[in-house]
Amino acid sequence: MSVQTLYTAATGMDAMETKLDVIANNLANVNTTGFKRDRANFEDLLYRNEIYPGVQDSNQTPTPTGTQIGLGVRVMSTQTDHSQGTLEQTGRELDFGIEGRGFLPVLDPRSQTTVYTRAANLDVNANGQLVLGSAQTGRLIDPPITIPQDATQIQISDTGIVSVRIPGTVELQQQGQIQLAQFVNPDGLLKIGENLYQETEASGTNQLSEPGSDGAGVIRQGNLEVSNVEPVRELIDLITTQRAFELNSQAVQAGDQMMQTIANLRRF
């Protein structure tokens, strides 16, 4: 009896623990604006080939199969489900949801780079500029848009045009236009927390376009995109992951008992 059984089952327990971490993060962010759920992917490890398929038998005929014993499993990757979340109406002028594939570009003052988000709960800073509604860092939307101090109404059209109403005027005055970014491979974006994504070589460079064109999606003022996490689905995954962990632990116990039985044979 080989100790390989213990190590193989241990890889299964470790993989299930990682999947449990992913599920826990999904459930923790069930109410996070614009959050996209993750999924853990697995792959089998190397195989111990005791007999290779196609080896010639005594009659010089290739065998149809071989003897291959797997050595376990590991997490291959985690992938993000970028499917559209439900738009929840807030009625707030500076909230908007993106209905489509686009991301809102914002400037990070700490790294002096552009980062991207799906959570467009905006505010106006002391200089009248539109920023993400964060209590830690003021990130300007890119390109910057300034709202006059005496504006009595802010309107964001489906195509991203930001207009305001000034006292004493009849028509709305255009202040700028929101741009949306798309990526060839959104799974390649780096998650950096605070509802933000960072461009990487895997994601490809950003492709900026106006809302409503090039498949970027449209803007819905007075709405926010809720998380696309489905709690029932995550709870089912949680139960199956727990059961898989238990099965692997039982394999460890079975392997240990068999080794103990073999060790006790010398007593008879």
Secondary structure, DSSP 8 states (H G I E B T S, - for coil): --THHHHHHHHHHHHHHHHHHHHHHHHHTTTSTT---EEEEEEE--EEEEE-TT-B-TTS-B-S--EEEE--EEEEEEEE------EEE---TTEEEEESS-BEEEEETTTTEEEEES-EEEEE-TTSBEEE--SS---EESS--B--TT--EEEE-TT-EEEEE-TT-SS-EEEEE--EEE-S-GGG-EEEETTEEE--TTT---EEE-TTSTT--EEEETEEE-----HHHHHHHHHHHHHHHHHHHHHHHHHHHHHHHHHGGGG-
